[in-house]
Amino acid sequence: MKTLFCWMSALGLLMAGAGPAPGQTINFRLSVKIIVDPVRGAWPAGVTSEMITNGVAAANAWMAAYWRGYRFQLTEVTAIGGPTQGGVSGPSKWFGVDPRDPLSVWSAFQADARNNALYLRRTDAINFYISKPTDWNTGGAAPFPWETTANNWTVCWGIVNDGAFWLVHETGHYFGLPHTHGGCGCPSTGGCTYMNGYWVGDDNIADTLPEAAGDFCFTNIDLLTLANFNQYFASCTPAQQTLAMNTFSNVMSYHDPPHKDTLISLMTELQLDLHGTYANSDRFPVASGHTRFVSLSGNDGYSGFDSTAPKRTVSNATTASSAAGTDIVLLRPGSYNEQITINRPVTLRAAHSGWATVGKP
């Protein structure tokens, strides 16, 4: 019998002799800490627990649209600092402060969060600190996995609202995703490359385009296609238009800040691959399970944890998956001509990029 998987479907938790059950998600545990006023203990203006809960719900709607089974699990929203926890010498030293710049301040904030028990940093969750009032123009900072290794930076900081962008964007960095404009410092030319009359940067991810830093330079999609294809968006091929939309509406871009919570939501297949690879490795302590990548060009000698080194067969991937049913097996497009018995709970998913079939042809 052949089982068909549509690009937007998942077959969840099948066991030999048993029927289907709901598909498994992989949860990223999230711990949100609100830094309060050192004297009054008040939260930053406009920030509430309900706002955080709504923001996580909005972010999970975006995550669901990516079809990888990833979700944020909000474990706590808790206040830190105030008059009983060190006053201006405790966590409240950062109340009202944006710690991102200069680098020495960011390093000091990271050290405080890492070394002072009053910051309630957890090793099994994404730690997200909030010290500034809510703002429509949300943002923040998060350490890349390699920055955690090199500098021991471990926590995220943000300006939040009840939308999805701040959480998906900043944790995108946490899971290894650079901005779509890479290190391009437009309107300066630091980190930029000159191309077709424009200064652009690149994230080195093949299904996004080189571009300039969003709201500073590329204020419309035509500037993006002129830089890359030397023609306006309307004159581009469908494939070129897809690449342009992947980039201009990308959650890791800086485009269209007033509409970032509604229009700037895309994450490409290769971005999701990188995201999943780091979720399997450096960032696995915050995750509830692994993704096993499978491809017809893979090798069953691989673990399948790295998207660039997938397993070859569905059988091997399911056998290697956790007996607790916490893992997802992600199939690249193609026909996996295997007759298999799945004897443990596991979720099979097909990538957005195309159909996958499992079974004897």
C-alpha positions, 0 to 999 in steps of 0.5 A: 500500500502506498501512503501519499504525503502532500507538501502541506500534510503530516502523518502523525504517530502511527504504530503497528496495529494501531490507528493514527493519532494527532501529529507530534509537535516539537516545542521550544520552551520559552521563559519570559522575564520582565525587568521591573522598576527598582523602586516601585516594582512596576512593569515597563509601560504597556507590557502585560502577561496577556500581551506576551501570551497573545504574542506567543499565540501569534508566533505559533500561527506563523510557525504552523504555516511553516509546516515543520511542526515547531511551536513555542511553549510559554513556560512562564512570564515572571517579574525580576528585580524591584526593591526586594531583589537588589534595587538598582544593583539587581536586575532592575539596573537594566530597567528602561535600558536598551542593552544592545549597543555598544558591544560592551553593554551587551556583554555586561548584560549577558554576564549579569544574566548568566552569573546572577541567580536573580535573573532566573536564567534557565538552561532548558528554555529560551530566556527572553528579557523585557526591560522597555515599554511596548512599541509598535516597532518591536525588535531586540537581540539574540545570540547566534549559536556560535556567539554562545560558543565564542562569547558565552552569550545565552539570553535574548532581549526584546521590545515586544507587543502582542504580535508575532514578529519580535518572537519569530525574528529574534529566535530566528537568530537564536536558531542560526538565521542571519538577516536577509541582508547579512551584515550589510550596513546600509546606508553605510557600505560596511559589509556590503557588495556592489551589484547592478548599481546597489550596495547589498548584503547576503545571508548565504542562504540560496532561496533568499536574494542579496539585498540592502538593509530593508527599511533603510535602503530597499523600500520596495520590491522593485529595488530588490529585483533591480539589484538582483535581476536588473529589471522591475518585479513585473518583468521578472520570471515567476521563479525570480518573483518567488525569490523576491517575495521570499526575501522582501516578505521574510521574517528575517528582513527589515522591510515595512516596519509598520506592517511587520506583524502581518506582512513580514512573515515568510521563512524559506525552506532553506532557512527552516532547514538551518533553523532545524539543524541548530534546534537538533544540536546547539539549541537542543536543550530548549527543544522537546524533540528532534527532527530527522531529515530524510532524502533520496540522496541521503545516507543511513550512516548519518544521524539525520540531525543535520539538514545537509546530511540527511538519512536515506530511508524512512525505515532507518529514520523512524527506527532511530527516532525516540521511542517516546514519540517526541521526534519528527521525520521530515521527508524531502520530495520523492518516492521512498519505495519501502515497505515498512512497519512503524513500531513506535510513535513517530510523526512523518512530515513532508517538506513544503517543497514537494510531494513525498510518497512512501510504499511499494510502487 
